[in-house]
Amino acid sequence: MKVSLNVSGFETEAVFPDNNIEQIHKPLVEKFSRLHQEKNERTVIFLAAPPGSGKSTLAAFWEHLSQTIPNVVPLQVLPFDGFHYPNEILDSNYTMRGDEKIKLRSIKGAHETFNLTSLIDKLKKLKVQDPKWPYYDRNLHDPVDDAITVEKEIVVIEGNWLLLNEPVWNGLNELADFTIFIDTDPKFLEERLVNRKIRGGSTPEDALAFYQSSDSKNVDMVLNHSVKADLTLYMNQDGSFDIN
């Protein structure tokens, strides 16, 4: 199926194999709906995945499916990226990695550059009210507070660090009703992430250097340092998925 989706504010053409739709994606969307009916409260789904895995596009596709399958409760995607600290804070604060003092702005996108306290607060509010949700503006390159109105009774929160196995982070899954993780070959992600940088205007050399200094560390951290999800999907190089 070829479908036009709104992903992070941009219209994106995406293709999903028909057999995946029937065997994985539709059953998952139907499962979310059943979970909501059983719990009779707002249902929170985590979709955690490494950079370059297409998690935002996948979540947007699930939202699309939920609006087209009969007798399914429509869902809403809530991005994790809105919890980035503003650049003003990243520019004036540091973290320690080993013996090295590193400015947060230089590792923007790493888990240390997100406001975990605010995320936990919003997650708790999801169960009892309709909170406003932050949004990451890719033109401003900064988060915008309270930009999204939470309207649906099923929400899919998608991000890199939702299942991170680090203190405090590793308790986030207790605030979700169902968790999904995308696993894949890191070499495949390298190719995708480098090509994405090149499409954005970087030279091949600069794109590879950025991957090696930044993205590769985040890919490794997510793939090898996440708590076990309720369901793991393995992404193949053709973009299809298998259930692990």
Steps between C-alpha positions, in 0.01 A plus 500: 500500500625845410367773726558871563561571868569808710826418679640763737318772309613388155298315235673169438434226246543159662465144376404206721492139373144369482584178685650705787184709518278193531726297728655768726372856470123446490511241782706740713258790448213266586690386811539861615125544463426185701739612774314828524163327522630270774654778709231759430750783539751678280737238363869585460717314249878546483679455168873506576760470226848615399561803276437435132256213553196685365311491828325835438377379161386169646309672782335735248398197294338338804310824556384487137391136533307572819288748306420253222440165674135449604422481873849613606555787742703770319843568645722807519878514463689703759868563416767470766728761340307791649668421832839618372646765725501838317826592329546778756530238772709262289747779428556581865508154661737205495509130576787270592587201284779321675751770584387728219279803555271536198268786408146365462448684169778291345311176573146627429278198452673292767284405799674759721356778282136421579287627789414172670318669789260675263444177305407305813262778607322496163479121493332495839254769394397300193302261718294764676468797264565631149837671539667714239802330342825662383612492137846523346501765227749393232511850357581663834708199610346546843206356694169685524312447827131405504480485120291182470157441651458141614159401364492123450448221749787297356839669465818362345810672634798448270863570584851365541532491877164381631641161606852613591654283769640782712394614850154665502465448123459127556181564694324680215353175366287478815312804369411322174232239437695331220856542374649428157866505399650506150820302459713495185854475361702809604686500165164547328425797726841650422417499129160656558625770738798599286278523192249709694772750588615515138143568384493782756799666333804348674795370304551122514812556713319726748201267513718202585697700758177605671379141507823379656510777762131514592240276339702179533525542877124550529429203273724277709350625827141437389565160341713363783384684809120491503268307731300219342179609329169314496552454125812527283479565127805432285536736204644344186702692244202516262300684767282202590466370855511165674375429851784381723 
